[in-house]
Amino acid sequence: MKYSAQEVIQYVNEEDVKFIRLAFCDVYGKQKNISIMRSELPRAFEYGITFDASSIEGFSDEMYSDLFLHPDPETLAVLPWRPEHGRVVRMFCTITKPNGEPYECDTRSILKKAVADAKQSGVEFYFGSELEFYLFKLDENGNPTKIPYDEAGYMDMAPEDRGENIRREICLNLEQMGIYPESSHHEQGPGQNEIDFRYSKPLSAADDAMTFQTVVKTISRRNGLYAEFSPKPIPGKPGNGLHINMSVKNDTNHILLPSMLAGIMEYIRDLTVFMNPVEASYDRLGYAKAPKYISWSSENRSQLIRIPAASGEYRRAELRSPDPMANPYLAYALLIYAGLYGIENKLDLPPAADVNFYKADRSIQRQYRELPDTLQMAKKIASDSEFVAKYLPKSIINIYCR
């Protein structure tokens, strides 16, 4: 349900809400929050709540440290794991400068602008996320280990799959927050899990991806475990991916998917540092269904982009290179702009690569462009990119590429 500011105020007064978490993220997509009491909520909606931005990585320095959080009432969600008496709710926020201008490093606002630009072009995008994570045991002091919670394999069942009840609890909590998982299962790696949820509009999809990681980490800890989203938690084992499902339509329902994908393939090298922002990201690419070559095909999981078997409203494309360290607001914004480029320029998709790149001869592999194979290379490509410079503020580019 979408609330107005006045409806949120009424809700917290009637439903014994005591604390309101104002959530946002830094430029890398790490979620932050500040809690306010119920009495401060009208002020938050009217004026915003100030915070020290100099302590947030990638934000302002000490000279210009005050920024303001403005809660989005449409993102209201109860935190179901908190007590029912003295409830806690959460809202995502827009960030502004003291003079009211949007803050350039607010990546949620960057995505909102991308959505508005697409709408102005008569195009609407939809995204859905598939996030993988490992469950590790804690030591006697409650610190994470690298000991997997189980040794099960792909889609194994209990008792080998010990994460079944954890995934169930995660899914139930997500449903209570208005996020509806489609499926969940054990992944290939020991202790590795995946939960997929239904596609939605870009801003909601990014908010859901942020919420998902919080819920997974919280429920895992409540069960004495540690949830790890990094791209390559265990050397020699499958990495964690953030598979992004994408679809697009316009007012006349023309088939725009091929042109959108052609635009993304044109600029994916430029965007890679924002999809794969840490050193370990490049240990994952090219191994265990994580793509290395810039290609597409139907169903083939060795490709950068695959088009799963589906029809009607479920027709979509899956981008397989990003990992969970990506900031979903930035990732979705850049994919929108690359997709728009392909649509507006009526780009044609290259022929499908109906080969298994993990088994193909090197002579075949050399026919395809490759993603950057190191973080430094990805930074260099992004810093030199006119496309990236057109859509991201220089401050964010410098932060990622410094």
N, C-alpha and C positions, 0 to 999 in steps of 0.2 A: 504493500500500500504506500502511495506517495502522500507525504504530509506537507502542509504549509507550516510556516514558523509558528503561527498562532495555534495550530492543531498540535504541534509538538509541545508547546508550553502547557496546553490543556492536558495532554497525555501524561506528562511527567508529574503534574499536580495530582491527577486522579489515580495513577498507577503506582504510587509509592516509589517513584524514582528519586534517588538521592544524589547520584553522581552522573555527570555527563562527560564522556570522553570525546574530546575534539581531536580527530585523527588527521594526520597528513603524512607525507613521506619526504625524505631528502632526495637529492637528485639521482641517487643510485637506487631508489625504490625501497629503502629501508623505512619501515613504518615507525612513526613517532606519535606521541599524543600527550595532551595535557588534560587533567580532570578538573572540572569546575563543579561547584555545588548548584543545586536546582535554582537557588535565588539569583544566580548570575546569568541564567539563560537569556532573559530578555535583553540584557546588555550585550551578550554575545551576538544575538541576532541583529541588534540595532547598530552597534559600533565595532564589534569584533573583540577578540581577546588577544592582548599583546603577549609576545614571547621573545626570548633572547635568541635571535637567529645566529649570533656569532658562535654559538655552541653546536650548531647543526652543520655537519660536514657539507661543504660546497655552498653554504649560504653566506650571508654577509659577514664582514669582519667587525671588530669591536667599535669602529667609528660609526657604523650605521647598522646597529644591531637590533633595532626594534622593528618587528613585523607583526601583522595582525591576522588572526585566524577567524574566518567567517563560516560558521557551520552551514552545510547544505541540508535543509530539513528533509529533503526527499531520500536521504541516505540513513535515516533513523533506523537503528536496529538494537534490540535488547541483547545483552551478552548473557546467553542462557546458562552459562556455568557459574555466574555470580548469584548471590543469595536473592530469593524472591522478595524478601523484606529489605527495603533500602536498595532497590534495583539499580543496575548500572546500564546505561545506554551509550551508544556510540554514533557519531556523525562524522563524515568526511568533510573537510574544509577547503575553502579557497583562501589563498594567501595574498595579502596586499601590503603595500608600503604604507607608512603613516599618512601620506597624502591621498590615499585611496586608490592609487594606481596599482594594477596587477603586478605581482612580483614575478620577474622574468624567469626565476628558477623554480616556479611552481609548475611542476610537470603535469599536474591534473588540469591546470588552466590551458597548457599547451595542447592537450588532447581535446579539450572543449572547443578550442579554436579550430583544430583540424576537422572536427565533426561539423562545425558551422560552415567551414569552407567547402566541405563536401556537399552539404545540403544546398549551399548557394549554387553549386554545379548540378544540382538535381540528382545527387547520388547519395545512397544510404548504405553504410557498412554495418556488418554484424560480426562479432568475434565470440569465440568460445575457447576456453583453455583446458588443456590436459597437463596437469602438473604431477611430476614424479618426485618421490621423496623416500629416503631411507629411515628406518627406525633402528636406533642403536640403544644398547643398554647403558645405564648409568653406573658409575663406580660407587663405592661405599660412602663417598662424600657428596654424592649427587651430581658429580661432573660427568660430561659425556665421554664415552669410550668409542672405539671403532669396532666394537663387538656387535654384529648384527643381531636383531631380535629373533630371527629364525634363519633357516637355511633353505627355505622353500624357493621354488622357481616360478616361471610364468604361469599365472592363473591356477596355481595349485590350490588345494582346498585344505581346511583344517583336518587333522591337527598339524600337518606340516606348515600350513599358513597360520602363523600365530597372530598376524595383524588383523584378522577378520573382525574381531570385536572392536578393535581400535577404529577401523574404518567405519564400522556401523555407528559408533558413537559420534565420530566426526560428521557423518552424513546427517544424523539426526539433529545435531547442533546447527549445521548449516541450514537445514530446513526451517528451524525456528527463527533464523535470521533472514529468511526470505530468499535463500539461495538453494536451488534445486539440483542436486547431483543427478546425473543420468546413469552412471555406472561406477563401480569400484572393483579393483582386483589386485592380486599380488603381481608384481612385475618380475623381470628376469633376475635382477640381482638379489643376493641374500638380504632379507629384511627390507626389500624395496617394494613400494606400493604406488598405486596410481588411483586418483579419483577424478572423473570427468564431470563437468557440469554444462548445462544447456547454454546455447548461444544467446547473446543479448546485444543490445546496442553498445557501442564502444566504451562509453564512460561507465556504464553499469558493469560491463565485463571486466574492466580494469579494477574497479572497486571490489568486485567479487574475488578477483585473483589476490588482491591484498588481504581481504578478509579471510580467504581460504588458508593462507599461510599462517595467519594468527591463530585460527581455530585448530589447525593441525598441530602446531607447536604447543598450544595450551592443553589440548586433550591428551597429547602424547605425554607431557610432563605429569598430568594428573594420573597417568597410568604408569609412572615410574620409568619413562622412556624419553629419548631425545630424537626429535625429528630433524633430519639434515637435508637441506635443499640444494647444497652446493653441487656444481656440475660433475664432479668426479670424486665422490667421497672415499672410494676404495680403488686403489690402483689395480688395473687388470679386470675390473668388473664394470658392468654397464653404468653409464653416467645418468644423471637426472636431466630430463628435458622439460621444456615448456613448449609443448606443441600447440600452435595457434591455429584454430580453425577459422576460416574467413569466408564470408559470402558478401555479395553486393547486389544492389538493385537500383533501378531508377523509376521514375514515375510511370514509364510505359512498359516496365518489366522486360526490357531488352536484356539479352544475355551478355553480361559485362564481365563475367568471371575470367575469360581468356585474356582480355586486355588488361584487367587488373593484375593478373599473375605475371604478364609480360613486363609490366612496369616494375613490379617487385623484383623480378629476376634481373632487370636492367641495373637496379641500384642496390641489390642486396649486399654487395661487397662494401659499399659506402656506409651501410647501416649496421654492419656486423658488430662493431664495438659496442653499440647500444643494445644489441640482442645477446651478446656474449662478452660481458664487461670485465671478466677476471681471468687471470692466468690459467686457472684450471679449466676454463671454458674450452681451451684449445687442446687440452688433453682428451676431451670428450669427442670432439668433432672427428669424423672419419672412422669411428669405432662403434660397434654394437648398435646399429640402426641410427646413429647420429650422422647426418650427411656431411660430405666434404665438397662435392661437386655441385655446380649450379645447373640443375636439371629439373625436369618434372616428368611424371608419368601417372597412370591410373593405378592406384592400390599399392604400388611398389614402395616399400619402406626404406629402400636404399637411396631414395631421391631427396633432394632439398624440398620439393613440393610434391605431394601426392594428392590425387583426387579420389577419395574413398568411394566405394560402391554405395550409391544412394540416389534418390530421386526426389523430385518436387522440391518442397521447402527445405529438405535436408541435403540438397546438393551444395557442396562446399569444397574448399581446398584446405589442405593442412600444410602449414609451414613447420618443418621439423628441426631447423637449426637452433632456435633460441633455447636458452636454459633459464632456470628459475631465478638466477641472479639479475636478470633483466628487470628494469623498471617498466611495468606493463603500460603505464601512461605514455612514456616515451616510445616504447615499442609500437603500440597501436597507432599513435599519431604519425610516426614515420611510415608505417605500412599504409596508412590512409593516403598520405601524400604520394608515395610511390605508386600506389594503385590508381590514384587520380591521374597521375602522369601517363600511365599506360592507357587509361580510358580516354582521356582528352586527346591523346595523340594516336588513338586507334592502333596501338601496337599489336602485332601478331605474335602469338606464342611460337617459339621454335618447335620443331618436331619432338614428340615424346621420346624420352630415353628409355626404351624398354630393355634395359640391361640391369643386371645385379652388379653394382659398382664394387661390392666387396669381393667379387670373384672375377670381375672383368679383367681382360688383358690390359697392360699399361698403355698399349697403342690406342685402345678405345678410350681409356680414361683421359688421355692427353687431348682429346677432341673437345673437352669441356673446360670452361673456366672453373677455378676453384675459389672457395672461401679463403680469407686470410688464415694462415696456419699458425700465427702467433699474435699475442695481444699487441705487441709493438707494431706489427704490420697493419693490424686493424685500426690502430690509432692513427697511423700515418695516412691511410686511405681516407679515413673520416675527416681528418684535419685539412686535407687537400680538396675535399669534395665541395663543389659549388652547390650541389643539390642539398647537402646537409646544412650548409651555411644559409641557404634560402629559408629554411624552416625552423632552425633551432637558434636561440640566442648564442652569441659568441661566448658568453660566460659558461654555458653548459658544455659547449664544444671543448673549451679550454679545460674544464674539469675532467672530462672523459679522456681527453687526448694529451694531457700534460705529461 
